[in-house]
Every structure is written in C-alpha cells, then in structure tokens.
Amino acid sequence: MSDEGFTEYGIKKVGERYYPVIVDREAGGHYEINNPLTGSSLSYKSEEQAEAYIERARAKERE
C-alpha cells in the first residue's frame, strides 16, 4: 500500500522525553502534536509509547 496522501510521522527525542511529530518535507521541518488534555506538546517517557501513538494515528487515518 502506498503512503502517498497520508501523514508522515516521526519521533523527536529531547532530553529524556519522546515527542511524536508530523513531518513536513515541503517545509523542511516538523510539527509537534498538541496534547488535547493539557494544550502542550504531546510527549512520552519511552520511545515505545511514542511509537504506539504513531501506529494508532496511522491506523485511524487509514480508516
């Protein structure tokens, strides 16, 4: 299945936190994802948790 037209995600590590991000290749950067509960950037304590978020987001986008 082609990923064309779908959002590209990545993980950014800052200190001991992992931030799932949306990659924007046209702009040459990325966007942090906001946590709807706190309004700040969504972050996790482990890379596995961040990857799990990305997998859920990809599955939801393809529905």
VODRENDO-816913 format. One record per atom (N, C-alpha, C): residue in one letter; x negated, y, z. Coordinates in steps of 0.001 Angstrom, whole numbers, plus 524288, in hexadecimal, padded with zeros to 5 digits. Layout:
% VODRENDO-816913
AXYZ...
***
This chain:
% VODRENDO-816913
M7FCAE7FB5A80000M800008000080000M7FC8C804D780000S7FD9F8088E7FCAES7FAA780D647FC51S7FC2781107800D0D7F837813D9802D0D7F9368179A806FAD7FA5C81D0B804D1E7FA9E81D8A7FF93E7FB9F822967FD35E800F38249A7FEFBG8010E82983800AFG805E882BCF80280G806D082B1080852F80389827F580AD3F804088271F8106BF8001182A7E81358T8012382B958182ET7FDB082EA881B76T7F8CF82B8981CC6E7F44F82E2481CA0E7EF6982B9E81E21E7EE3282D26823C8Y7ED168293A82700Y7EBE982A2582C7EY7E63F828D382DA7G7E44582B07831D5G7DF0E829D5833B9G7DEF582A728399DI7DA7F8294F83BFBI7D9DB829E98419FI7D51382D5284292K7D5BE83151845C5K7D17F834D784733K7D03D833F784CF5K7CB388334B84E31K7C99F83295853AAK7C73B837A9855A2V7C93C8397A85A0DV7C72383E1685CA3V7C65583CA186257G7C16C83C85863FBG7C04683AD48694BG7C1FA8353686A04E7C5458344886DD6E7C73482F0086EDDE7CCC582E2786CE5R7CED2831D1869CDR7D42C83170867D6R7D4248306A861FBY7D84482DC98601EY7D8F282C8B85A92Y7DDE482F30858A3Y7DD64832228546DY7E1B98351D85243Y7E33E832F284CEBP7E804830E284C52P7E9CA82F7C8470EP7EAA58349A84412V7E8D7834C683F33V7E94B8398683C19V7EB7483839836B3I7EDA083C2583428I7EF5A83BB582EC1I7EB0E83E1A82B69V7E90C83B18827BAV7E4C983CD882458V7E70F83FB881FA1D7E4FA8445D81E97D7E6968476D81A05D7E1C88482681697R7E119844A8812DBR7DC72844CC80F7CR7DC55849A980C0CE7E0DF84B8580A5CE7E1098503580711E7DEF9854F6809F8A7E02A8555980EF9A7DE59859BD8121BA7D8EB858BF8145DG7D723853DB81401G7D1F6852928160CG7D1C38523C81BF6G7D6078509681E66G7D6218504D82415G7DA4584C9982605H7DBF684D8E82ACFH7DFF484A3F82D31H7E34684D88830DCY7E7C084B508323EY7EB6384DDA835DAY7EC4384A4A83A7EE7EBE384C7083F25E7ED2684962843D0E7F312848D98442FI7F4CF8449184663I7FA5D84371846F3I7FC208455284C4AN800628484B84C75N8025C84A508516FN80556846208546DN8049B8461C8598CN80780842BB85D14N80CB88456985E1CP81112842FB85CA2P816238459485D53P817A28467C8630CL8154D8438586695L8169D8442386C22L813D4848BD86EAAT80EF4849C286D15T80BE484DD786F9AT80AE58528F86C23G80B63851E4866F9G80A438562686368G80484856AC8620BS80127853D7864CBS7FB91853FB86398S7FA4584F9585FC0S7F54E84F1985E70S7F3AD84B0785ABDS7F43E845A285D1DL7F60D841F8859F3L7F6AB83C8C85B89L7F14883A1885C12S7F0258379986088S7EB158351186149S7EBBB8302F86499Y7E7E882CB386419Y7E7F2827BC866E6Y7E2AE826C886971K7E2AA8236086D5BK7DDD9822118701CK7DAA081DF386D4AS7DD1581AF6869B6S7DA29816F2866DDS7DB48817488610DE7D77F8159085DF8E7D81F8159885852E7DC7C811ED8569EE7DD3180DA085978E7E14C809DB85829E7E6B480C50858A5Q7E77D80F9185C9DQ7EC818122C85D4AQ7ED83815FF858CDA7E982818D38573CA7EA1281C83852E6A7EB428199784DDAE7E8A18152E84CF4E7E98F8120B8484DE7EF1C80FDB84855A7F11180E4F84CE2A7F66980C5484D48A7FA508109784BCCY7F9558156884D65Y7FCC2819C284BE5Y7FCCF81A59845F9I7F83281A268438EI7F7CF81AC783DE3I7FAC78166F83B1CE7FA4D811A883CFCE7FD1D80D4483A95E8030380E0683AF4R804EE80FE283F6CR80A89810EF84008R80C4D8154383C57A809188195D83BD5A80A7181DBF8386AA80A9D81BF4832B6R806EE818B083120R806DB816B482BC3R80BA08135582AAFA80D0280FFA82E6CA8119280C8A82DC0A8168F80FC382D59K81712813BD83096K81BB78170C83083K81C1681A0882B5BE817A681BD382954E8179A81ECE82478E8193B81B7081FD7R8180B8167281FFER8192F812ED81B9DR81EBD810C881BBBE82190811B482000E826FD80FC082061E82A918126881C89
***
